[in-house]
Amino acid sequence: MRKDLFNLVVMSKNKDEEALLELLFRFKPAIQKFKRQLNYEEAETDLIISFIEIINKINLKKLNKNEAVLVKYLYSSLKNKKTDLLKLHINHFNEKMILVELDDKIETPLYNNNQDNLFLCEILKGLPNRQKRVIVDKFIKGYPDNQIAKSLNISRQAVNKLKNRGLENIRKEIVRIN
């Protein structure tokens, strides 16, 4: 007999391992979907840990035993955690970057994985020169906006617009590739 989701969450919060496994099984398609979107080796493990944390922190009194609301809450929470993990993974990737030339030529960054080097170089090569320079200065070299603005002889607002356009172009390219 299949238990309702609300009771599974209650049992899981009370350290019932079988209930937790049943919840993980029911949300496995969402976890797999988000794992593919994250596209890094430990993504599934990170998502499972996050899902368990979500279960343990959930305030069931606010959900009034409404299963549809509970499903939406769990799915949305997991989706938000996926976004956080993606940001964390991108920041971790950027921290490992050391060298990038600002001209049209991009030297191979010192990163552990040659495929990631090639991928980053291809993504950056596809950007217009000013967007590329702002992205490199901001995220790889860690320069503040006012310093980038001064070096390009533009306003901070223009730096922000170039950064946002560059990030949007990178997102579009990643979506196109995947």
N, C-alpha and C positions, 0 to 999 in steps of 0.2 A: 504494500500500500504506500502510495506516494504521499510524503508529508508536505504540508503547505510551507511556503517560503518563510513566513513570519516565525513559525515554530522552529524551523531549522536555524534561523538566525539566533533565536533565544537559546536554543540548545548549544549552538556553537559558542555563543558568548559565555556559556556555562562550562566551557572546555570539553564539549562532546566532539571527539575527533571524527566520528562517523558523520555527524551533521555537517561539520566543516568540509569534509570530503564531498558530501552530496552538493553543498553550495558551490564548491570549486568545479564539480562536474557540470552543474547547471550553467555556470558562467564561463565554461571552457571556450565556447565559440567566441565570446567577446575577448577573452584573454588572448586567444590565438590571433584574432583580428588585430588587436593592438600590438601584439608581439611583431607581426609582419610589418606594421607601420613604423615601429621603432627600429627594426632592422639592426639589432646588435645582439651579440651572443647571449648575454645574460638577461635579455628583456623579459622572457617568460618568468624566470625566477623573481625578478624585481616586481613584476605585475602580480604574481601570486602572493608575495609578501605584502604588497600594498593592499591587495584585496582582503587579506586576513586582518590587516590593521583597520581597514574600513569597517569590517564586520565588528571588530572589538570596540570601536569608537562610536558606532551608530546609536542614536538615541531613539529607541523604539516607541517611546511615548508620543513623540511628535508625528508618527506615521499612522497611528490609529488602526493597526492591523489591516491596512489596505494593501493588498499584494501588488497591485499595479503601481502604486506610488513607491513601494519598496523596491520593485524591480527597476523602476526609473532612477531612483536614488542610487542604488548600487551601481547601475550601468554608468550613470553620469559621474559618480565619484571615481570609478575606475578610469573613465575617459579623461577626467581632469588629471588624474595621477599619471596617465600616459603622457599628457602634455608636459607635466612637470619633469618626468623622466627624460623626455626628448630634449627639453631645455638643458637639463643636467648633463646629458650625454654630449650635446653640442658644445657646451662650455668646457667639458673635460677634453673634447677633441681640440678645441681652440687653445687650451692651455699647453698642449703638447706641440703646438706649432712654434717654430723658432725663427726661420728665415723665409721672407717672401720679398721679392724685388718689386718695386712699385711701378716700374715701366711696363711695357707690353709683355716683356719676357718675365715669366715667373719662375724663380729658381725652385727646385724641389725642396719642400719644407722637410725639416728633420722630424720625421714621425715614424713610429714603429712599423707601419704597414704601408708598403709601396702602393697598393691599390687605393688606399685612402689619399696618399699624396697625389696620385694621378686624378682621382675623382675631384679633389679640392682644386687642383690646377685647372681642370676642364671647366668646373663651375665658375671659377673666377675669370677665366679667359672669356667666357660668354658675357660678362658684364661690361657696360660702357666704362671707359677709363676712370671717370670721376667716381662712379659708384664703387668700382673695384678699389680705388685708393681709399675711400672712406671706410669701406668694410675692412680692409687690411689694417688701416691705422686704428680703427676703433676696436675690433674684436681680436686681432692677432697681436698687434703691437700694444694695445691697451691705452692709446692716447685719449685724453678727454676731448670732448666736442670743441671747446674753445681753441685748443691747440691745433686741431685739424682745420678749423675755420680759418685760423690765422695763416697756416701753411698754404691753404688753397685760395686765400684772399676772398673768402665768402663769409656770409653770416652763419651763426650757429643754427638758425632755422633751416638754412639751405643744407647744412651738413645733415641735419635730422631728416630732411626730405630725401636726400641722396641715400642715406642709410636705409630708410624705409623702402625706397624703390629697389635698392640693391637686394635687401632681404626678400622682398616680394618676388623679384626675378629669380633668386636662388630657390625659393619655395616652388615656383612654377617649374623650374628646371628639374628639381628633384622629383616632383609629381610626374613630369613627363617621362623621366627615366624609369621610374617604378611602374 
